[in-house]
């Protein structure tokens, strides 16, 4: 077992991570509500009271006091945001509160983000959300970024437990959690299989065990799960499963569903200029795609239009968009070094996801596996569709023998930057919101929420 004998567990990316402040392409001080409890608020006000008047005034007016919901509640406080969605204390790439009073003055959420600390049984686990660009870099770029190792608590200056799994829960989904996750992660690491094959086998396992590995199931019999894990150790069984799905092609409708998901309007404020620039540049690069998208800025109207489209025959223009997407994807993946690099990124991000987000967050293991693949499909679309990557491929194809190493290095560097940008922004704008659930619901309406649907997502 990967965690056997270890009282605390993390991945290498977490022990390497450190905030890079103004050097970061985006920051974590905008778009999210920052809550502060009364104890911490009183501590901050005491610090401000012993400061110069301009400093005291700046910090004492930085909070909104929320009314009590009932007499037993304490007052609650929220840091104010400017019109652009940034925290009122954000200045020159750093936190003014941190700079003035030090790390201990930060609210818990600011001090601990992007980290996540949880108990899984008797083991404390530390991970981080990929919505931070530097975290994403550390996850996907080093080949060993998702190797498991003990937590270096000298790098964790405040322990804030945010999640966990109650070991007293005897339902199979919870009781087998560590064993099942260990099995899946070992499968995803198996270099004797292609990346697609590893994902096929994961979906197969999830489909075969989902009736047992479900929150609603309280039957203590876990024989089926044990048997499936044992069967998937056999090379012959793996071969037969992969052979069954190897030639299954993704439907053209999938591309439209994914695009309609990523451009779904956001119901409430908060700026996302980089995300909008990324998605719009990709969409505009397809000749017929913009006209196929719902035009309403109202999320409910967008959902109705997308729902209607999911029930109608796929128009010819959708096939054309899908064909263009596949042409861009396949041209990039025809470069062996690019294919290996991108597969490595997805491998690491998948391992991170299974470690960071517990499968028990969902109702059953198949739902978890399909939601993960749905997220990765949006990543694929936004990475492979970027036209500037095609320009780098052209440069490589035209390069003379002596020029080829430099052209290849430039292509790989461009792919790396594109992947980091897409992966962290997907985590920031989809993984943290309702879009992933919406995409999963659309899969169900398109009759793709199944093992076959999972294979379509893998082949996308």
N, C-alpha and C positions, 0 to 999 in steps of 0.2 A: 504494500500500500504506500502511496506517495507521501502520506503524512505520518506514517507509523513512527512512533517514538518521539515525534516533534511536538512540544507543547504549544508552539506558535508557528505559523506558516504564512509565507507570502511568495511573490514571484520576484525574480531579479530586477525587473523594471521598477519595482516599488522601492527597493533599497538604493536604486540609482537616481531616482527622481528628485529634482529640486526646482523650485520656482525660478524662472528666468526673467521675471519682471518686465521691464520695458522692451526687452528683446523678443517677447512673445508676439505672435501675429494677431492675437486677440487677448482679451483679459476676462477675469471671472468676476469683475465688479460691476456688471450691468446685466439687466434683463431678468434677474432673479430677485425675489423678495428675501430680505435678510431680517430675520426675527431675533430679538434679544429678550431674554427673560429679565425679571425684576432684579434679581441678585446681580447680574452682570451690568445692568443699566445703572444701578446704584453705585457700583464700583467705578464705572466710567465717569459718572457725575462727580464722585469724590476726587478722582484724578483731575478733572477739569477745574474743580473749585480751587485747587491749589496751583493753578497755572495763570499765566498772564491773561488779562481780560479778553483780548481778541481770540486767544485759543479757547478760553472757557466759553465764550459766546458761540464760537464755531461749533463746538461739540455739543453744547447743551441744546442747540436748535436743530441738530441733525436728525432727531428722532420724531416719529409720530407716535403718540400714545393711543393705543387701541382700548376701547371701553371694555369693561368686564362683561362676560356673558352671564354671570350670576354672582351672588354675594361671596361665594367660596373662592372664586377665581382671583388670582393676582393680576395686577395690571400687566399689559403686554406692550412691547415696544418694537417698532419697525424702523429701520434706517430709511430715510427719505431718498427718492430717486429724482434726478434731473429729467428734463424733457426728452433727452436722448436715451433714457433708460439707465444711465450710469448712476452708481452710488454717489451721493453728495460728497462723500469723503475721498473719492478717487481723484488722484492728482499725479500727472506726469508718469503714469504707468505703475504707480505704487499707491498703497493705502496711507492716507494722511494720519489715520488713527494709529496704525502700526509705526509709522515714522516718528510720531510725536511721543507716544507712550510705550512702544515696544510690543513684542509678540503677545505678552500676557493680557494686553488690553483688548485683543481681538475677540469678537463673539465666537462661540464654538464653531458655527458653520463656516466662518471665514478662516479660522485658525486651522481647521481640519481639511477643508476642501483642497484637492479633489479626492482625498483619501476616504476609505470606507473600512471600518473595523467591526468585526462581528465574531460571535462565538458559533462554531459548528461543532456540536457535541462538547467535548472537553478541549477543543483546539481553538485558539484565537487566530483569526485570519485577517490579514491586511491586504487591501487592494485599492484601486483608484478608478474613477470614471474617465473614460476616454474623451469626455467633453473638454478636457484640458489638452491643448495642442502638444505640450511637452510630454504629458503622460502618453499620448498616442505615439509620439516618436519613440519613447522608451519601450513601449509595448511591441510595436511592429518592426522596427528597423534592426535592432540587434538580433541575430538568430537565436540567442539564448535568453531573450527578454522574458519569456514565460516559463523558464525553468524554475522549479520550486526550491525554496530555501528558507531558513529561519528568519523571523523578523529582526531587523536591526533596530531595536527600540531607542538607540541613541539618536536616531533620525526622526523619531516620533515624539514631539515635544508636548503633546497633549493627547491623552487617550480618551476618545469619545466613542463609546459603543453605539452603533447606529442600526444594527440589524442582528439577526441570529436565528438559530434553530433550536427549539426546545427538545433536548434529548429524551424527555419523558413521553413525547408523542409517539405512540406505537403503531400508527398507520404505516403501511409498507413504504409509501412515498417518502416518509421522513426517516423511518428506521433504516432503510437501505440507501439513504441519500449519499453518504460518503462512499460506500462501495460502488454504487452506480456511477457517480461522478468520476471516481478513480478509473473505472472501466472505460468510460467514454473518452476521458482525457488520454489514456494510454492508446486507445484506438486512433485518436486524432494525431498522435505523435508517431504512428507507425510508418516509417519511411519506406517500407517494402511495398506500400500501396500508393497510388497517385492520390492527390488531394481530393479529387472528385470521388474516388472510391471510398476514402475514409468517411466522407460526408454521407454517401449512399448508405454505408453500413450503420452510421449513427441514426439516420432516419428510419432505417429498417428496424433497428433495435427499439427505437422509441415507439414505432407503430405496433410492434409485437407485444410490448409490455405496458402500453398506456392504460389499459383497463386496471392493471394492478397498481402502477405508479401514478395514481390519481388521488387528489385530496378526498374525493367522495368515497373512496374505497377503504373500508376498515377491516376487510378480511385478512387475517394474519398469514394466510398461505402465500409464500413468496417463491414457490417451486418454479413457476413459469419464468420469473426474472432470472433465477439462478441458471435455469436450463438454457435460456437464450444467450446469456453471457458465455456459458461453456461452449455452445454451438459456434459462436462467432470467433472462437479461438482457432477453429479448424480452417486451414487454407482452402480446402475444397468447398466448404460452405460459403466462405467469403467470395470465392470465384463464381459460384453459381448465382449468388445474390447480385453481384456486380454485373454479371453477364445479362441478367434479366432487365436491368435498367440502363445499360450502357448506351443504347441507341434511341432512347426516349427523348424526343425534341421538345423544347419549351414552346408553348403556344404564343402566337404573336400578341394576343390580348394582354399578356403579362407586362409587356413594356408600357402599355398605356395605363394599366392599373398602377404601376410603380410611379410613373411620372405624375399622374393625378394625385398620388399620395404626397409626393415631395413638394408640390406647389399648392397644397391645401392651405387656404388662408388661415392665419392665426387669429383666434377670436379676440384676444386682448393685447394691449400695448407691448412695448419692449422692442427695441430695434434689432434687426438681424441683417445688416447691409451686406456682409460677406456671404452669408447664405443665399440671399436673394441674388447677388451678383453671380454666384456659382451656378445656381439652378437656371437662372434666366439665360446665361451665356450658353449653357448646354442645350436648353430647349430651342433657343433661336438658331442653333447650328444645324437643326433638322428642318428641311424645307417645309414639310407639311405638319409638323408637330404643333406649333403654336395655335393653329386654327382648330385643333382637335381637343383643346383643353377648355374646361369650364371658365367662363369669363367673370363670374360673380366673385365679389370680395367677401361674400357672406358664407361662412363655413357650412351652414345647413343647406344652402342652395347648391354649393359645390358638391356636397355629399349626395344630394338628390340627383344631380346630373350624372355623377360618376356611377351611382347605383343603377340608374336607367341604362347607361352605356354598358354596364356589366351584363345586362340581361338581353342585349341586342346582338345581332350578328356583327362580327368584327369587320369594319369597313376595309376596303382595299388599301387605303392610305395607312392604316395601322400596320399592315403587312410590309408596306414600303419602309416605314420608320423602323420596324423591327429588323428588316433586312439590312438597312443602313447601319443600325447599331451593331449587328453581328459582324458586318464587314469591318468596322472599326475595331471591335474586340478581337476578331480573329487575326487581323493584321498585326496588332500589338503582340498577341500571344504566339505568333509565328516566329518571333525572336526568342530563342530558347532562354536567354538570360532574363528577359522581361517576364516570361511566363513563370520561371522559377522564383523570381523576386516577388511577383504579385501573389503567387500561391503561398509563399512564406509569410507575407503580410496577413493574408486571410487565416492561415494556420494559427499564427500567434494571436490574432484578435479573437478567434474562436476559442482558443484555450483560455484566454483572459476572460471571455464572457462566461464560460462554464464555471470559472473560479469566482468571478466577481458577482455575478447575478445568479443566485441559487435557483435551480429548476423549480423548487417548491414555491417560487413567486407566482407560478402559473397553476392552473387547475390540474394539469397532467403533463407528463413528460413530452408527449407529441406536440402539444401546444407550444411548449417552451422551445423545442427544436425547430418548429416551423417559424415561430416569431424571429428566432435567431437568423434563419436562412432568409427571411423576408428582409430583415435589416441589411444583410449582406448583399441582397439583390439591388437594393438602392445604392449601395456603395459601388457595386460593379458598374451600374449604369452611369453614375456620375464620374467614375474614373475613366472607363473605356471610351466614353463619348467625347472627351475633351479633344478638340481638333488640333491643338498645338502639339499633342503627343504624336499625332499622325505626321506632323511636319518633321519631328525628330526621327521618325522611322524612315521618312523619305531621305533625309540627310544621311542616315546610315546606309540605305540602299545605294545611294549615289557615291558613297565614300570610296576612295582608292584604298588599297590594302594598308598602306602606311597610315592613312587617316582613320581607319576603322576603329581602333581602340578609343580614340578621342570622341568619335561620333557615338559609339556605344556608351561610353561613360556619360555623355551629355544626355542621352536618352534615358538611362537608368536614373540619373539625377532628377530629370523632369518627372519620371514616373513616381519616384520617391516623394517629391514635393506634392504632386497631385494626390497621392494616396493619403498622406498625412492630413492634407487639407480636407479631403472628403471624409475620411474616417472620423476625425474629431468633430466636424460639423454635423455629420449624421448623428453622432452621440449627443451633441448639444441640442439639436433641433428635432430629433425624432426619438431617440432613446429616452430622453427626459420628458417627453410629452405624450400626447394621445395619438400621434400619427402612426406609430407602430401597431397599435391596437386597431386603428382604422384600416390599415393595410391588411392586417390579418382578417378582419371582417370582410373586406373585399375579396380576399381569397376564397372565403367560404361561399360568398354569393356567386363566384365563378366556378364553384365545384372543384376547387384546387386545394382544399384543405384536407390533405390526405398524404399517404406515403408517395403517391405519384406526383402530387403537387409539390412535395418537398424535392423530388428529383427534378421537376421543371425549374425550381428555384436554383438548384445546384447547377443546372445546365444553362442558366440564363447568361 
